[in-house]
Amino acid sequence: MSRAARVQRAESTSAENLRGAGLMVLSMAAFLCNDAAIKYVTQTLPLGQAVALRGIAVTAMLWLLARRDGGVVWRPAAPRDRALLALRCAAEIASTLLYLTALQHLALGDISSITQSLPLLMMLAAALVFRERLGWRRLTAVGVGLAGVLIILRPGTSAFTAWSLVALASVLLIVVRDMATRGFTPAMRSGTIAFYAALSVTLAAPLMPADGGWRWPTGAETAGVGLAVTFLTVGYLTAVAAMRVGDVGFVSPFRYTSLVWAIALGMIVFGEWPDRLTWIGAALVVGAGIYSILREARLHRPRP
């Protein structure tokens, strides 16, 4: 390959990496804006009702996308896929219920700091369930990240709240959900999986807290739910697009910009500000996660 061709290829890769990073940042911002909208709306509107209204719109959107992708598989042929789909939907319902309930009681920055542990827990689960090799460096990173989570939770102190454990439980259930996803056969379409996830959460909305009962939403509440639907749709689409351009090792660390968005939105919308120990714990979790992603990319990089 000529020098000019190598330069052109490097410039193309750099442009794709920057595009992927931009899409990932946009995706994280959209998901956090969705969380902020739901947190704001559920201060007055029952949580179950807000989830149901949002879910109807998102489910319809995913159904249309699934049809474009080849249609929804209403009854998977493989018994394994049916069992995994049931497990995944149950984990999706439980994790959503716990996360949104915790979101009503925790600052956006605090709950986002806890959820940053997800990539590390996924790595540990993959090693335990699928026997994926986990070297001492990444295992140490997992330990550092979990230590950061303990600093954020601070069990045994006056700063500890049970809602932090609820948020952590939702993260563990997301791990179960994603582990189930990895077990599907190739015949199971991604659009079908996403559709059933949205449908199951929407149907389970009546199980969620509804103090005072469901009622006709106000104009402001309807607008808030509409914003949540819009942001969630943008988040789904950009999250997929971000992983289809650029190098995964370059793009993936930009997931952690969600913590920046969470803290910024918490300050602007709700007047929340994480304390010093939460900052320290979040730094450990994010640092360990970024190191693990970069280490993974280096291990899978082809040698010249």
C-alpha positions in Angstrom: 0.0 0.0 0.0 1.4 3.4 -1.0 2.0 6.2 1.5 -0.8 8.3 0.1 -3.2 5.3 0.4 -2.2 4.8 4.0 -2.7 8.4 4.8 -6.1 8.4 3.2 -7.1 5.2 5.1 -6.0 6.7 8.4 -7.9 9.9 7.7 -11.0 7.9 6.9 -10.7 5.8 10.1 -10.2 9.0 12.1 -13.3 10.5 10.6 -15.4 7.4 11.3 -14.1 7.3 14.9 -15.1 10.9 15.5 -18.5 10.3 14.0 -19.0 7.2 16.2 -17.9 9.1 19.2 -20.3 12.0 18.4 -23.2 9.5 18.0 -22.3 7.8 21.3 -22.2 11.2 23.2 -25.6 12.1 21.6 -27.0 8.7 22.6 -25.9 9.1 26.2 -27.4 12.6 26.3 -30.7 11.4 24.9 -31.0 8.5 27.4 -30.3 10.9 30.3 -32.7 13.5 29.0 -35.3 10.7 28.9 -34.5 9.9 32.5 -34.8 13.5 33.5 -38.1 13.9 31.7 -39.5 10.8 33.5 -38.2 11.9 36.8 -39.8 15.3 36.4 -43.1 14.0 35.2 -43.5 11.3 37.9 -43.2 14.0 40.6 -47.0 14.5 39.9 -48.0 11.7 37.4 -48.2 8.1 38.7 -45.1 6.2 37.6 -47.0 3.3 36.1 -49.1 5.7 34.0 -46.1 7.6 32.7 -44.3 4.3 31.8 -47.5 3.0 30.1 -47.9 6.2 28.0 -44.3 6.3 27.0 -44.3 2.5 26.4 -47.2 2.6 24.0 -45.4 5.1 21.7 -42.0 3.4 21.9 -43.5 -0.1 21.3 -45.3 1.2 18.2 -42.0 2.7 17.0 -40.1 -0.5 17.6 -42.8 -2.5 15.9 -42.4 -0.4 12.7 -38.6 -0.8 12.9 -39.0 -4.5 13.4 -41.2 -4.8 10.3 -38.6 -3.0 8.2 -36.1 -5.5 9.6 -38.1 -8.4 8.4 -41.1 -8.5 10.8 -41.7 -9.5 14.4 -41.4 -13.2 15.2 -44.5 -13.8 17.2 -43.4 -17.3 18.3 -39.7 -18.2 18.1 -39.2 -21.6 16.6 -36.4 -22.7 18.9 -37.5 -23.7 22.5 -34.2 -22.2 23.7 -35.1 -18.8 22.2 -38.6 -18.9 23.8 -37.1 -19.6 27.2 -34.5 -16.9 26.8 -37.1 -14.4 25.6 -39.2 -15.1 28.7 -36.2 -14.7 31.0 -35.1 -11.5 29.2 -38.6 -9.9 29.3 -38.9 -10.7 33.1 -35.5 -9.2 33.8 -36.4 -6.2 31.6 -39.6 -5.6 33.6 -38.0 -6.0 37.0 -34.9 -3.8 36.1 -37.1 -1.0 34.7 -39.4 -1.1 37.7 -36.5 -0.9 40.1 -34.6 1.7 38.2 -37.5 4.1 37.6 -38.6 3.7 41.3 -35.1 4.5 42.5 -34.9 7.4 40.0 -37.8 9.1 41.8 -35.8 9.1 45.1 -32.1 9.5 44.0 -30.3 12.4 42.3 -29.6 11.8 38.6 -25.8 12.0 39.3 -26.0 9.4 42.1 -28.0 6.9 40.2 -25.9 7.4 37.1 -22.7 6.8 39.1 -24.1 3.4 40.2 -25.1 2.4 36.7 -21.6 3.1 35.4 -20.7 -0.3 37.0 -22.7 -2.2 34.3 -19.8 -2.8 31.8 -17.6 -4.1 34.6 -20.3 -6.4 35.9 -21.0 -7.6 32.4 -17.4 -8.5 32.0 -17.4 -10.5 35.3 -20.7 -12.2 34.4 -19.3 -13.2 30.9 -16.3 -14.8 32.6 -18.5 -16.7 35.1 -21.2 -17.8 32.7 -19.5 -18.1 29.3 -16.0 -18.9 30.7 -14.5 -15.9 28.8 -10.9 -15.3 29.8 -10.4 -12.5 32.3 -6.8 -11.7 33.0 -5.5 -10.2 36.2 -5.4 -6.7 34.9 -9.1 -6.6 34.0 -10.0 -8.5 37.1 -8.2 -5.9 39.1 -10.1 -3.2 37.2 -13.4 -4.9 38.2 -12.3 -4.9 41.8 -11.4 -1.2 41.6 -14.8 -0.4 40.0 -16.8 -2.3 42.6 -14.8 -0.5 45.3 -16.0 2.7 43.7 -19.6 1.5 43.9 -19.2 0.8 47.6 -17.8 4.3 48.1 -20.9 5.7 46.3 -23.3 3.4 48.4 -21.5 3.9 51.7 -23.3 1.1 53.6 -23.3 1.5 57.3 -23.2 5.3 57.3 -25.8 8.0 57.5 -25.4 8.8 53.8 -26.6 5.3 52.9 -30.1 4.9 51.5 -31.9 1.8 50.6 -32.8 3.4 47.2 -29.2 3.0 46.2 -29.5 -0.7 46.7 -32.6 -0.7 44.5 -30.6 1.0 41.8 -27.8 -1.5 42.1 -30.4 -4.4 42.0 -31.7 -2.9 38.7 -28.1 -3.0 37.3 -27.7 -6.6 38.3 -31.0 -7.5 36.5 -29.7 -5.7 33.4 -26.7 -8.0 33.5 -29.2 -11.0 33.6 -31.0 -9.4 30.6 -27.9 -8.9 28.5 -26.5 -12.4 29.4 -29.8 -13.9 28.1 -29.5 -11.8 24.9 -26.1 -13.4 24.2 -27.7 -16.8 24.2 -30.2 -16.3 21.4 -29.8 -18.2 18.2 -29.0 -16.3 15.0 -32.6 -16.7 13.8 -33.8 -14.3 16.5 -33.9 -10.8 15.1 -32.7 -7.9 17.1 -35.8 -5.9 16.2 -38.0 -8.7 17.6 -36.1 -8.8 20.9 -36.3 -5.0 21.3 -40.1 -5.0 20.5 -40.9 -7.7 23.1 -38.8 -5.8 25.7 -40.8 -2.6 25.1 -44.1 -4.5 25.0 -43.5 -6.4 28.2 -42.6 -3.2 30.2 -45.6 -1.5 28.8 -47.9 -4.3 29.8 -46.3 -4.4 33.3 -46.9 -0.7 33.8 -50.0 -1.3 36.0 -47.7 -3.1 38.5 -45.8 0.0 39.2 -46.5 2.5 42.0 -49.6 4.7 41.4 -50.3 6.7 44.4 -53.7 8.3 44.1 -54.6 6.2 41.0 -54.3 6.9 37.3 -55.9 10.1 36.0 -56.0 12.2 32.9 -52.6 13.9 32.5 -52.2 17.6 32.4 -50.8 19.4 29.4 -47.4 19.8 31.0 -47.3 16.1 32.0 -48.3 15.0 28.4 -45.5 17.2 27.1 -43.0 15.6 29.5 -44.0 12.1 28.4 -43.7 13.2 24.8 -40.2 14.5 25.4 -39.3 11.2 27.1 -40.6 9.3 24.0 -38.6 11.5 21.7 -35.4 11.2 23.7 -35.7 7.5 24.2 -36.3 7.0 20.4 -33.2 9.1 19.6 -31.2 7.2 22.2 -32.1 3.8 20.8 -31.3 4.8 17.2 -28.0 6.6 17.9 -26.8 3.8 20.3 -27.1 1.3 17.4 -25.6 3.7 14.9 -22.7 4.5 17.2 -21.6 0.9 17.3 -21.7 0.5 13.5 -19.1 3.1 12.7 -15.5 3.6 14.0 -13.5 1.3 16.2 -15.3 -0.1 19.2 -12.3 0.5 21.4 -12.4 4.2 20.5 -16.1 4.7 20.6 -17.1 2.7 23.7 -15.4 4.8 26.3 -17.7 7.7 25.3 -20.5 5.8 27.1 -19.2 7.3 30.3 -20.2 10.8 29.1 -23.6 9.8 30.5 -22.3 10.7 34.0 -21.5 14.2 32.8 -24.9 14.6 31.3 -26.5 13.2 34.5 -24.7 15.6 36.8 -25.4 18.6 34.4 -29.1 17.8 34.1 -29.4 17.1 37.9 -28.0 20.6 38.6 -30.0 22.5 35.9 -33.4 20.7 36.3 -33.4 19.5 39.9 -30.8 21.5 41.7 -28.8 18.4 42.6 -25.1 18.2 43.2 -23.2 15.0 44.1 -21.0 15.1 47.2 -17.2 14.5 47.3 -17.3 10.8 48.0 -19.7 10.2 45.1 -17.3 12.0 42.9 -14.4 9.8 44.1 -16.4 6.6 43.7 -17.6 7.6 40.2 -14.1 8.4 39.2 -13.0 4.9 40.2 -15.9 3.2 38.4 -15.4 5.2 35.2 -11.6 4.9 35.2 -11.8 1.1 35.7 -14.4 0.8 33.0 -12.4 2.8 30.4 -9.3 0.9 31.2 -11.2 -2.4 30.8 -12.6 -1.3 27.4 -9.2 -0.1 26.1 -7.5 -3.3 27.4 -10.1 -5.4 25.6 -9.6 -3.5 22.4 -5.8 -4.0 22.7 -6.1 -7.8 23.2 -8.3 -8.2 20.2 -6.3 -5.9 17.9 -4.6 -7.9 15.1 -0.9 -7.9 15.3 1.1 -6.5 12.3 
